[in-house]
């Protein structure tokens, strides 16, 4: 057997790298489709009208033409030859039947796959592997609270999505950029399916969201359909606090109230605790000393004054107060700990969009529409190159 020449080895390595780049772009396509399908299912499930997937053989035939039309040949060929193509085709056709315009969506997804392909082809080094738990955090940091993020985290396919993100990251792909792009597609899917189901595009503001307007929510990313009755959902899916983080925040409260275990438990058991945890999470991401702020609960114990039956409510107000004020600051004599500033509350409330959106750019001109519901720029038409 002849020994390959250096030129032959280099050529073989190039072919392998190109094949890996294409397969990685296919993985990115699958990830975006999984997110879009999760949003479709979530929207239809809320309306009680979740559809079954169309026939696989018929869907494959119909979807293949769409994929060939809007995706580069190397990527479309790899997709059509993949073992999971029938399932991907079913997802695509289910999105079309649900009201999604594939001629608008696919060119944008094509741009994502091309970017991934080119990143992998140009990248010669692999970055350190991150566990899938890291991707839940990355998801919350990248995507606004809302139907897309909730659909992803609630989807049975979430573990597989997270594993795909880790693999893409290892191959040098900017996963957060993909998530940001996929979020725009998810918003489009959410709105398209909602329109077909005759569901309001903007979710009705829940009683919990309305009653929480004010100091408890100023500066936080609170969904309009906040549901404090379902604490697990409120913490994990709506506010982005996973169980381990929540337990850590509980420990921080107990450490801030030494010898007052009953009071600490009352604060954690309070209905509004998820909002306090969200405030602590926001502060940590802003690199603020949460523990130092919480220490104020032991320094100013005015929350002890009043009927015992209202102790939990007073503790929530006190915790909100110490977390929002500079370390060491306290309310003056006779000053109410919590005041509702109607203008400030509405300006940062879920009815006009979460604060994360404001940090990234100017607020939308459309009144009363949450930022995470805004439709992105019009898609380019034609085949992605």
N, C-alpha and C positions, 0 to 999 in steps of 0.2 A: 504494500500500500504506500503510495507516494506521500511524502511529507508536504503539507500545505505550504505554499510560499508566504512570505510576510504580507504581500499584497492580497493574497487569497484570505489569509486570516483577518486582515483589516476589513476586507469586503464582507466576510461572514459576520464579523462583529457588528458592522454597520447594519446589515440586514436584521440581525437579532435585536439591535437597539430600536430599529424602526418598527419591528413587529411588536416589541414591548410597548412602544409609545402608542401604537394603534390600540392594542388591547387595553391599555390604561385609559385611553379616551373612551373606549366602550364601557369601561367600569364607571366613568363619570356620567355617561349617558344613562346607565342603569340607575345610578344614584339619583339623578334629577327626575327620572321617571318614577322611581319609588316614592320620592317626596310628593310629586304631583298626584300620584295615585292615592297616597295617604290623605292628601287634602280633599280629593274628590270623595273618598269614602266617608271622611269625617263630616263633610257638608251634607251628603245624602243621608248619613245616619242620623244627624240632628233633625232632618226633616222626615225621618221615618220612611225614606224611599230609596234605600240602597239597592242598586241594580246588580244583577249577576253579571259576570264577565261574559262577553260575547263568545261565540264559537271560535275555538283556537284556529282551525284551518281557514275559515273564512276571514278571520281577523288578520292572519298572517299574509294572506293574499292582498288584502286591501292596504294594510300598513306598509308593505314592502315598497309599493309605488311611492308613498309619501316619503319614506326614508331615503329612497334613491334620488328623489327630486331635490331634497333640501340638505342632505349631508354629503360630505366628500366621499368619493368612491371607495377609498381604502377603509374608511370608518363604516360606511353603509354595508360594504361587503362583509366585514368582520361581524357586524351585528346580525346580518341575515344568515350567516353561517354558524352562529352561536347556538348552543344547545337550548338556551333559554329564550330564543327568539319568539316562539309561539306565545310565551307568557308576556313578553314585552309588547308584542303586537296586540294582545288582548287589552293591555293597559292603555295603549294608544287609542284603540277603537272605543274603549269605555270612556276615555276623556272626550272623544269626539261626540259620542252619543249623549254625554252629559252637558254638551254645549261649548266645549273648548275648540277654538279655531286652530287646527293643527298647522295651517299655512302661516299663521302668525307665530305660533309657539316653536315649531321645529327649526326655523332658521336661527332663532336665538339659542336654542339648545345646541345647534350645530356649531355656533361660535364658541360655546363652552368647550365642546369636545375638541375642536381644533386648537384652542388655547392649551388644553391639557396635553394633547399629542405633542405640540411643539415644546412645551415645558419639559416633558419627559425626555424628548429627543436631545434637548440641549443640556440636560442635567446629568452630570457624571458622578455625583456623590449622593449618597443616601443620608437623610437626616435621622436622628435618633428616634426610635419607635416610642410612641406615646400610647398608653393604655386607652381602651375605648371610653373609660370614664372621663378622660380629658375632653372627649369630643362633645359630651353633654355640656360641659362648661363652655367650650368653644362655640357651640350652637347658641347658647344663651347670650354670649358676648357679641355674636355676629348678627343674630336675627332679633327683630323686635318681638315683644310679647304680642301674641295674637293667634289667629287660627292656624297659620302655617306652622309656627313653632310648636303649638299644642298638638297639631296633627302628627308631626314627626315624632315627638316624644311619646305620644300615646299609641303609635302604630306598632303592631306586632313585629314589623320588620325593622324596628329601631336598632336592635343589636347588630343586625347585618349591615345597616347603613353606617353605624359607627365603625365597624370593622373595615368597611370599604374606605371610609375617610382616613383611617390609620394607614391603610395600604397606599392610597393616593399620596399621602403626606410623605411616606417613605420614598416614594419615587420622585420627589421634588415638586409636587404639584401644590399650588397655593389653594388649599382646601377652603379657607375662609372666603376667598374670592368666588369659588364655585358656589358656596352656600349663599352668598349675597345674591348671586345671579339666580340661583334656584329659588330663592325667596320671592323674587319678582315673578317668576313663573308660577309659584305657588299662590301668590296673591291673585294672579290672573285666573288660575284654575278655580280658586275659591269664589271669585266674583262671577265667573261664567256659569259654574254649577248653581250658585245661588240664584242667578237670574232665571235659569231654566226651572228651578224648583219654586220660583216665586217667593224666595226668602229675601228679606231686607238685606241690602248690601252691608249696611252698618249694623252690628248687633245692638239690640235694645239695651240701654244702660240698666244694669241690674240695681236692685235696691241696695245691695252691699256697696256697689261702686258709688252710688249717689250719697249714701250716708257717710262714706269714707272721705269725701271731698274735704280738703282742708289740710291742716298740719300733718295728718297721718299719711297723706299721699303726695304732697308737694315735692316735686323733684324725683318722683318714682315712676316706673313704667308699669302702670296698672291697666289691665284689660277692662273694657266696658262691661263685660259679662262676669265680673268678679263674683265668685261664689264662695263665701266663707263657711257655708254649711258643710261643704266637702273639703275639709282641711288638706287632705293629701293632694287633691287636684289643685287647690288654690296655691299651695306651696310649690309643688313640683312642676306642674304643667302651666299654670298661669303666671306665677312669679319667678319661676326658675330656681327654686331652692331645693336641692336634692336632700334626701333623708340625712346623710352624713353631715352636710352643712347645717341643717336645722338642729341636729343634736349638739353640734359645736356651739351654735348660738345659745342654745339652752344652757350649756355649761358656763358660757361667759356671763349669763344673767345670774346664775347661782353663785359664781365667784364674786360678782359685784355686790351680792347681798349676803355676806357671810353671817351665819347664825339666823338668817331669816328665810329658811327653806320654804315655809308655808307661803310667804309673800312671793318668793320667786316662782313657786308652782302656780300661784294665782295669775301671775303675769303671763306665764307660758300657756296656761289653760284658757286665757281670755280669747274671745272670739276674734279679736283684731290682732292676735299674735302674728299671723302670717305677714301683716303689714310691717310690724316691728322687725321681723326677720328680714324682710325685703329691704328695709332701711339699713340694717346692719350690712347686708350683702352689698348694697350700693356704696356704702362708706368704705368697705374693704377694697372694692374695685377702684375707688378714688384715693386709696392709700391713706385713709384717715384712721386715727387710733381709736377703734371702737371700744376697747376695754377701758381706756381712759375716760371716755364719755360716759360709759355705763357706771363708772365709779361715783358719778354724781348722784345716783339713786341712794347711796348710803350717806352722802354729805348733806343733801337736802331731803329730809324725810317728811315734808309737808303732806305727802301723799297718805300718811297715816291718819290725818285728821278727816273725820267724816264717818258716815254710817259704815259699819263693817260689810254690809251687803254690797256696797259699791266700791270696795277696795280694789277689785280687779280693774274696773274702769279707770280709777285714779292712777293705778300703776301703769296702765297703758299710756295715759296722758303724760305721766312723769317720764316714762321711758322715751316717748316721742320727743319730749322737751329736751332732755339731756343729750339725745343723739343729734338734735338739730342745732343746739346752741354750742358756742365755743366751750372748750374744756374749762371747767371751773365757774362758768356763768350760772346764775340762778335767778329765779323770778323775784322781783322786788316785792315789798310788803303790799298786800292787797291786790297784786297783779294776778290775773287769771293765767293759769299755766297754758291753757289751750285757747286760742282765738281763731275763729274761722274767717279768713280773708277771702271773701267771695270772689273777688276779681282774680286774685292769685290762684285760688283753687281751681277756678274754671280754666284759667290760662294754661294750667299744667295738668288738668284732669284728663281722664281717658276720652272725653267727648271731643277733644281737639288734638289728640295724638300724644303718644308717650314722649318722655323727655329725651330718650336716646336718639330719636329722629331729629330733634332740635339741635343736638350736639353735632350731627353730621351735616346739617345744612339748614337753609331757611325754612320756616314753617310754611306749609301749603296755604295757598290763597283760599281754597275752598273751605268755607266754614262748616263746622260740625262733622267733618270727616276725619277719622283717625288716620294718622300718618301711615300706619301699616296697612291701610286699605287703599292708599293712593296707587293709581295705575302707573307703571313705568313708561318710558319713552316708547314711541311706536316702533314696531319691529322692522328690521330690514327685510326686504323681499328677495327672493332668488336664492341661488345655491351658495352656501358658504365655501370659501376657498381656503 
